[in-house]
Amino acid sequence: MTTAEYENHLQILREELVCALGCTEPIAVALAASLAAAALGELPQRLEVRCSGNIIKNVKSVTVPNSGGLRGIEAAATLGAVGGRPDAALEVLQSVRPEHIGKVVSLLGQEGFCNVELAEDVPNLYVRVVAHASGHDGVACIEERHTNVCELTRDGVATTVAGISACPSPASAAADAGSAADRSAISLASVWEFARELDLADVDELISRQIELNQTISNEGLTGRWGANIGSTLLASRPNDISCKARASAAAGSDARMSGCPLPVMICCGSGNQGITCSQPVLEYAHELWAGHEELVRAVVLSDLTAVHVKYFIGELSAFCGAVSASCGAGAGICYLRGGSFAQYEATIVNTLANVGGIVCDGAKPSCAAKICAAVDAAILGCDMALADDNFLAGDGLVGKNAEETIRSMGYVGRVGMHPTDVEILNIMIGKTDVSGS
């Protein structure tokens, strides 16, 4: 691996592993609103919010953190405008205080304060907020990635807020918007080589932080009452089974996060649920196998980068559940800890995709935890199969002649084939399609 290739893998990790408070879609809305309000320079008298269908889908049913239990785009945008810190990126709502929540409730009670519209013919991840007051407008637009600010103006003139200025991104949905790394340049072979040969000092602090944050919210999900309590319910059924513990640990983090737990997580692939899924099952297996710290770090690096590689071909948001991509990573890390070879690592990914590829995403909500359970279970089975050399073969559905071809096939299905499904899911969720049969 050349120095440039090594640095590219490191840069991908630095860009992907970002601390976030709450589900990243409502947080992106809150961040855009906070930036728009800051550009305006005063408390908005009115907000206009335009979002892609995938943003609407992923904000509709999830609790906004530090909101007192509020849900929805109007709540996220108003809270961001009133109490958000625009320079805090995906932790924009960490600064919210009780008086901010009271103000938000009051504003939401005013008819017409926050108007939300569906934006069409835009990237899958798109939020544009216009904040109005005193005859002036502040505008902020985020697209492609959750922190990629492509427009930031006051009265139509480009401006800077807390050191942040707009960085217009390419129109291509596959572009690494706002990124210095080239995700198209990595492969399963390069990820395997990087994870095995990296200098631990280059990633130790970052990966240790991922493990620490995600373990904390997982423990909260297991001990508290959050969402549908998938993690704690699962663990109670078989508390000493490692497969069960791995699934429960990941699900519990999602239980808490989807229901507004105000604990930060380390995201991966733009998602806290995916960041948790990449780290927690691997951590449980490391404990079970008495793996040392260095082996754990290498396994989590393998998990994170594998998930990034699989997700790259699907896109940031789609109808393809991101837990599947993350579970491929978790299966990869578990395979590494169990002594698997490169061929068995590849087979683990193929076996996982052949099983649960195509789980639909119908928005961020408590049932995400159950989908994580199913996906991680498939990854563990995929690893068991690979280590026994019992694998799905080319021609079995979308399984290609090798792992890379299988990843691309599944990516095409998620990005292109499932696009009409994505539209219909949104139409049902917003009441545009009547499925009552009457």
C-alpha positions as CSV (number, residue, x, y, z in Angstrom):
1,M,0.0,0.0,0.0
2,T,1.4,3.4,-1.0
3,T,1.6,6.3,1.3
4,A,-1.1,8.1,-0.6
5,E,-3.4,5.0,-0.4
6,Y,-2.7,4.7,3.3
7,E,-3.5,8.4,3.9
8,N,-6.7,8.1,1.9
9,H,-8.0,5.3,4.2
10,L,-7.1,7.3,7.2
11,Q,-8.9,10.4,5.8
12,I,-12.0,8.4,5.2
13,L,-12.0,7.3,8.8
14,R,-11.5,10.8,10.0
15,E,-14.4,12.1,7.9
16,E,-16.8,9.2,8.6
17,L,-16.3,8.9,12.3
18,V,-17.9,12.1,13.6
19,C,-19.6,12.7,16.9
20,A,-23.3,13.4,16.6
21,L,-26.1,14.0,19.0
22,G,-29.4,12.4,17.9
23,C,-30.5,11.0,14.6
24,T,-28.5,12.7,11.8
25,E,-31.4,13.7,9.6
26,P,-33.3,15.9,12.1
27,I,-29.8,17.1,13.2
28,A,-29.1,18.2,9.6
29,V,-32.3,20.1,9.6
30,A,-31.5,21.7,12.9
31,L,-28.0,22.6,11.7
32,A,-29.3,24.2,8.5
33,A,-31.8,26.2,10.6
34,S,-29.2,27.3,13.1
35,L,-26.9,28.5,10.2
36,A,-29.8,30.3,8.5
37,A,-30.8,32.0,11.7
38,A,-27.2,33.0,12.5
39,A,-26.8,34.3,8.9
40,L,-30.0,36.4,9.4
41,G,-28.5,37.8,12.7
42,E,-31.7,37.7,14.8
43,L,-34.5,35.4,15.9
44,P,-36.5,34.4,12.8
45,Q,-40.1,35.5,12.6
46,R,-40.8,32.8,10.0
47,L,-39.0,29.7,8.6
48,E,-39.3,28.1,5.2
49,V,-37.9,24.6,5.1
50,R,-37.5,22.5,1.9
51,C,-36.4,18.9,2.2
52,S,-35.8,15.9,0.0
53,G,-38.2,13.0,0.5
54,N,-35.5,11.0,2.3
55,I,-35.1,13.7,4.9
56,I,-38.8,13.9,5.4
57,K,-39.0,10.1,5.8
58,N,-36.2,10.0,8.3
59,V,-37.4,12.9,10.5
60,K,-41.1,12.1,10.6
61,S,-41.1,9.6,13.4
62,V,-37.9,10.1,15.4
63,T,-37.6,12.1,18.6
64,V,-35.4,15.2,18.4
65,P,-32.8,15.2,21.2
66,N,-33.0,17.8,23.9
67,S,-36.4,18.8,22.6
68,G,-38.6,17.6,25.5
69,G,-40.0,14.8,23.3
70,L,-40.8,16.8,20.2
71,R,-40.8,15.1,16.7
72,G,-40.7,16.2,13.1
73,I,-39.1,18.7,10.8
74,E,-40.8,21.7,12.3
75,A,-39.6,20.9,15.7
76,A,-36.0,20.2,14.6
77,A,-35.8,23.4,12.5
78,T,-37.3,25.6,15.1
79,L,-35.1,24.2,17.9
80,G,-32.0,24.7,15.7
81,A,-33.0,28.3,15.0
82,V,-33.7,29.1,18.6
83,G,-31.1,27.2,20.6
84,G,-28.7,25.6,18.2
85,R,-25.0,26.3,18.0
86,P,-24.1,26.6,14.3
87,D,-20.4,25.9,14.8
88,A,-21.1,22.6,16.6
89,A,-21.8,20.6,13.5
90,L,-23.8,17.4,14.3
91,E,-23.8,18.3,18.0
92,V,-25.7,21.5,17.1
93,L,-28.5,20.8,19.7
94,Q,-26.1,20.1,22.6
95,S,-26.4,23.8,23.7
96,V,-30.2,23.7,24.0
97,R,-31.6,24.8,27.4
98,P,-35.1,24.4,28.9
99,E,-36.0,28.0,28.1
100,H,-35.3,27.3,24.4
101,I,-37.7,24.4,24.5
102,G,-40.4,26.6,25.9
103,K,-39.8,29.2,23.2
104,V,-40.0,26.5,20.5
105,V,-43.3,25.2,21.8
106,S,-44.7,28.7,21.7
107,L,-43.4,29.3,18.1
108,L,-44.7,26.0,16.9
109,G,-48.1,27.0,18.2
110,Q,-48.1,30.0,15.9
111,E,-49.8,29.2,12.6
112,G,-47.4,29.6,9.7
113,F,-44.2,30.1,11.7
114,C,-42.5,27.1,10.1
115,N,-43.6,25.9,6.6
116,V,-42.2,22.6,5.3
117,E,-42.2,21.6,1.6
118,L,-41.0,18.6,-0.3
119,A,-38.1,19.5,-2.6
120,E,-38.1,17.5,-5.8
121,D,-35.3,16.8,-8.3
122,V,-32.7,17.4,-5.6
123,P,-30.1,15.0,-4.0
124,N,-31.5,12.4,-1.6
125,L,-30.0,14.3,1.2
126,Y,-31.1,17.9,0.9
127,V,-32.2,20.6,3.4
128,R,-32.7,24.3,2.6
129,V,-33.9,26.7,5.3
130,V,-34.8,30.3,4.8
131,A,-35.1,32.4,7.9
132,H,-37.1,35.6,7.6
133,A,-37.2,38.7,10.0
134,S,-37.4,42.5,9.7
135,G,-37.4,42.3,5.9
136,H,-34.2,40.3,5.7
137,D,-33.5,36.6,4.8
138,G,-30.8,34.2,6.0
139,V,-30.4,31.1,3.9
140,A,-28.6,27.8,4.5
141,C,-28.6,24.7,2.4
142,I,-27.1,21.3,3.1
143,E,-26.8,18.6,0.5
144,E,-25.2,15.2,-0.2
145,R,-23.6,14.9,3.3
146,H,-25.1,15.9,6.6
147,T,-22.6,18.8,7.2
148,N,-21.9,19.8,3.6
149,V,-23.1,23.4,3.5
150,C,-23.5,24.4,-0.2
151,E,-25.3,27.7,0.3
152,L,-25.0,30.3,3.1
153,T,-26.3,33.8,2.4
154,R,-27.9,36.9,4.0
155,D,-30.1,38.8,1.6
156,G,-28.6,36.9,-1.3
157,V,-25.0,37.7,-0.5
158,A,-22.6,35.0,0.6
159,T,-21.7,35.2,4.2
160,T,-19.7,33.3,6.9
161,V,-21.1,32.0,10.1
162,A,-18.7,31.0,13.0
163,G,-16.0,30.4,10.4
164,I,-18.3,28.3,8.2
165,S,-18.9,29.3,4.6
166,A,-20.6,27.6,1.7
167,C,-18.7,25.0,-0.3
168,P,-20.9,24.2,-3.4
169,S,-20.8,20.5,-4.1
170,P,-21.0,18.6,-7.4
171,A,-24.4,17.6,-8.6
172,S,-23.6,13.9,-8.7
173,A,-25.2,11.9,-5.9
174,A,-22.1,9.7,-5.9
175,A,-19.7,12.6,-5.4
176,D,-17.8,12.8,-2.1
177,A,-19.3,16.2,-1.3
178,G,-17.3,18.3,1.1
179,S,-14.7,15.5,1.3
180,A,-10.9,15.3,0.9
181,A,-11.0,11.5,0.7
182,D,-11.7,9.4,-2.4
183,R,-14.0,6.6,-1.4
184,S,-14.1,5.2,-4.9
185,A,-10.4,4.3,-4.6
186,I,-10.8,1.7,-1.8
187,S,-11.6,-2.0,-2.2
188,L,-12.1,-4.9,0.1
189,A,-8.5,-5.9,-0.6
190,S,-7.2,-2.5,0.4
191,V,-9.4,-2.3,3.5
192,W,-8.1,-5.7,4.6
193,E,-4.5,-4.7,4.0
194,F,-5.0,-1.4,5.8
195,A,-6.6,-2.8,8.9
196,R,-3.9,-5.5,9.3
197,E,-0.9,-3.2,8.7
198,L,-1.9,0.2,10.0
199,D,0.1,2.0,12.7
200,L,-2.1,1.8,15.7
201,A,-1.2,5.3,16.8
202,D,-2.8,6.7,13.7
203,V,-6.3,5.5,14.7
204,D,-6.2,4.5,18.3
205,E,-7.7,7.7,19.7
206,L,-10.5,7.9,17.1
207,I,-11.5,4.3,17.3
208,S,-11.3,4.2,21.1
209,R,-13.6,7.2,21.2
210,Q,-16.0,5.4,18.9
211,I,-16.1,2.4,21.2
212,E,-16.5,4.6,24.3
213,L,-19.3,6.7,23.1
214,N,-21.3,3.9,21.4
215,Q,-20.8,1.6,24.4
216,T,-22.2,4.3,26.7
217,I,-25.4,4.8,24.7
218,S,-25.8,1.0,24.3
219,N,-25.6,0.6,28.1
220,E,-28.2,3.3,28.4
221,G,-30.5,1.4,26.0
222,L,-30.1,-1.8,27.9
223,T,-30.7,-0.3,31.4
224,G,-33.3,2.4,30.6
225,R,-36.7,2.4,28.9
226,W,-36.3,3.6,25.4
227,G,-38.4,3.0,22.3
228,A,-39.6,-0.6,22.0
229,N,-36.7,-1.9,24.2
230,I,-35.5,-4.3,21.5
231,G,-32.0,-4.7,23.0
232,S,-33.0,-5.4,26.6
233,T,-35.8,-7.7,25.5
234,L,-33.4,-9.7,23.3
235,L,-30.7,-9.9,25.9
236,A,-33.2,-11.1,28.6
237,S,-34.0,-14.1,26.4
238,R,-30.4,-15.4,26.2
239,P,-28.1,-13.3,28.3
240,N,-25.1,-15.7,28.0
241,D,-25.2,-16.2,24.2
242,I,-22.5,-14.2,22.4
243,S,-24.6,-13.9,19.2
244,C,-27.5,-12.6,21.3
245,K,-25.3,-10.2,23.2
246,A,-23.8,-8.8,19.9
247,R,-27.2,-8.1,18.5
248,A,-28.6,-6.7,21.7
249,S,-25.7,-4.3,22.2
250,A,-26.2,-2.8,18.8
251,A,-30.0,-2.7,19.0
252,A,-29.9,-1.1,22.5
253,G,-27.9,1.9,21.2
254,S,-30.5,2.4,18.5
255,D,-33.4,2.0,21.0
256,A,-32.0,5.0,23.0
257,R,-31.0,7.1,20.0
258,M,-34.2,6.8,18.1
259,S,-36.2,7.9,21.1
260,G,-34.3,11.1,21.8
261,C,-31.6,10.0,24.3
262,P,-29.3,13.1,24.7
263,L,-26.0,11.0,24.5
264,P,-23.6,11.5,21.6
265,V,-22.6,8.7,19.3
266,M,-19.8,8.2,16.8
267,I,-21.4,7.9,13.4
268,C,-20.3,6.0,10.3
269,C,-21.7,6.3,6.8
270,G,-23.6,9.4,8.0
271,S,-25.6,7.4,10.6
272,G,-25.4,6.9,14.3
273,N,-27.2,3.6,14.0
274,Q,-24.6,2.5,11.5
275,G,-21.8,3.7,13.6
276,I,-23.1,1.7,16.6
277,T,-23.7,-1.4,14.4
278,C,-20.1,-1.2,13.2
279,S,-18.6,-1.1,16.7
280,Q,-20.8,-2.8,19.2
281,P,-21.1,-6.4,17.9
282,V,-17.3,-6.4,17.3
283,L,-16.7,-5.2,20.9
284,E,-18.9,-8.0,22.3
285,Y,-17.0,-10.6,20.3
286,A,-13.7,-9.1,21.3
287,H,-14.7,-9.5,25.0
288,E,-15.9,-13.1,24.4
289,L,-12.7,-14.1,22.6
290,W,-10.4,-12.2,25.1
291,A,-8.9,-10.2,22.2
292,G,-6.4,-7.5,23.1
293,H,-7.0,-3.8,22.6
294,E,-4.9,-3.7,19.4
295,E,-6.9,-6.5,17.8
296,L,-10.1,-4.8,18.8
297,V,-9.1,-1.6,17.2
298,R,-8.0,-3.3,14.0
299,A,-11.3,-5.2,13.8
300,V,-13.4,-2.0,14.3
301,V,-11.4,-0.3,11.6
302,L,-12.1,-3.2,9.3
303,S,-15.8,-3.0,10.2
304,D,-16.0,0.8,9.6
305,L,-14.2,0.8,6.3
306,T,-16.1,-2.3,5.0
307,A,-19.4,-0.5,5.8
308,V,-18.2,2.6,4.0
309,H,-17.2,0.6,0.9
310,V,-20.5,-1.2,0.7
311,K,-22.5,1.9,1.4
312,Y,-20.6,3.9,-1.2
313,F,-22.4,2.1,-4.1
314,I,-25.9,2.7,-2.5
315,G,-25.6,6.4,-1.7
316,E,-26.1,8.4,1.5
317,L,-29.9,7.9,1.8
318,S,-32.2,5.5,0.0
319,A,-34.8,2.8,0.4
320,F,-32.1,0.3,1.2
321,C,-31.7,0.0,5.0
322,G,-28.3,1.2,6.1
323,A,-28.1,-1.4,8.9
324,V,-27.3,-4.0,6.2
325,S,-24.2,-2.1,5.1
326,A,-23.1,-1.7,8.7
327,S,-23.8,-5.3,9.5
328,C,-21.5,-6.3,6.7
329,G,-18.9,-4.3,8.5
330,A,-19.7,-5.9,11.8
331,G,-19.5,-9.4,10.3
332,A,-16.2,-8.5,8.8
333,G,-14.8,-7.4,12.1
334,I,-16.1,-10.5,13.8
335,C,-14.6,-12.7,11.1
336,Y,-11.2,-11.1,11.6
337,L,-11.3,-11.6,15.4
338,R,-12.2,-15.3,14.8
339,G,-9.1,-15.8,12.7
340,G,-10.8,-15.6,9.3
341,S,-8.7,-15.3,6.1
342,F,-9.2,-12.7,3.4
343,A,-11.3,-15.1,1.4
344,Q,-13.5,-15.8,4.4
345,Y,-13.8,-12.0,5.0
346,E,-15.1,-11.6,1.5
347,A,-17.5,-14.5,1.9
348,T,-18.9,-13.1,5.1
349,I,-19.9,-10.0,3.2
350,V,-21.4,-11.9,0.3
351,N,-23.3,-14.2,2.6
352,T,-24.7,-11.3,4.5
353,L,-25.8,-9.4,1.4
354,A,-27.4,-12.5,-0.1
355,N,-29.5,-12.9,3.0
356,V,-30.7,-9.4,4.1
357,G,-29.9,-7.2,1.1
358,G,-33.0,-5.2,0.3
359,I,-34.5,-4.6,3.7
360,V,-36.4,-1.4,3.1
361,C,-35.9,1.8,5.0
362,D,-39.2,3.4,6.0
363,G,-37.6,6.2,8.1
364,A,-35.8,6.6,11.4
365,K,-37.9,5.3,14.3
366,P,-37.8,2.7,17.1
367,S,-38.1,-0.3,14.8
368,C,-34.7,0.5,13.4
369,A,-33.4,-1.4,16.4
370,A,-35.2,-4.5,15.3
371,K,-33.8,-4.2,11.7
372,I,-30.3,-3.9,13.2
373,C,-30.9,-7.1,15.1
374,A,-31.9,-8.9,11.9
375,A,-29.0,-7.6,10.0
376,V,-26.4,-8.4,12.6
377,D,-27.9,-11.9,13.0
378,A,-27.4,-12.3,9.2
379,A,-23.8,-11.1,9.4
380,I,-23.0,-13.6,12.2
381,L,-24.6,-16.4,10.2
382,G,-22.6,-15.2,7.2
383,C,-19.4,-15.4,9.2
384,D,-20.3,-18.8,10.6
385,M,-20.9,-20.0,7.0
386,A,-17.7,-18.5,5.7
387,L,-15.6,-20.1,8.4
388,A,-17.1,-23.4,7.6
389,D,-16.6,-22.8,3.9
390,D,-20.3,-23.1,3.2
391,N,-21.1,-20.1,1.1
392,F,-23.6,-18.7,-1.4
393,L,-22.2,-18.9,-4.9
394,A,-22.3,-16.8,-8.1
395,G,-25.7,-17.0,-9.7
396,D,-27.5,-17.3,-6.4
397,G,-29.8,-14.3,-7.0
398,L,-27.7,-11.2,-7.0
399,V,-24.5,-12.9,-5.9
400,G,-21.8,-12.1,-8.4
401,K,-18.6,-13.8,-9.5
402,N,-16.8,-12.2,-6.6
403,A,-17.5,-10.1,-3.5
404,E,-16.9,-6.7,-5.3
405,E,-19.3,-7.6,-8.0
406,T,-21.9,-8.6,-5.4
407,I,-21.5,-5.3,-3.6
408,R,-21.9,-3.4,-6.8
409,S,-25.0,-5.4,-7.8
410,M,-26.6,-4.7,-4.4
411,G,-25.6,-1.1,-4.6
412,Y,-27.3,-0.7,-7.9
413,V,-30.5,-2.3,-6.6
414,G,-30.4,0.1,-3.6
415,R,-29.6,3.2,-5.6
416,V,-31.5,2.7,-8.8
417,G,-33.8,-0.3,-8.5
418,M,-35.3,0.7,-5.1
419,H,-35.8,4.3,-6.1
420,P,-39.5,3.8,-7.0
421,T,-39.9,1.9,-3.8
422,D,-38.5,4.9,-1.9
423,V,-41.1,7.2,-3.6
424,E,-44.0,4.9,-2.7
425,I,-42.8,4.6,0.9
426,L,-42.7,8.4,1.2
427,N,-46.2,8.7,-0.4
428,I,-47.7,6.3,2.1
429,M,-45.9,8.0,5.1
430,I,-47.2,11.5,4.2
431,G,-50.7,10.2,3.3
432,K,-50.4,10.9,-0.4
433,T,-51.2,7.3,-1.2
434,D,-54.3,5.7,0.2
435,V,-53.7,2.0,1.0
436,S,-57.0,1.4,2.8
437,G,-58.5,-0.3,-0.1
438,S,-61.7,1.8,0.1
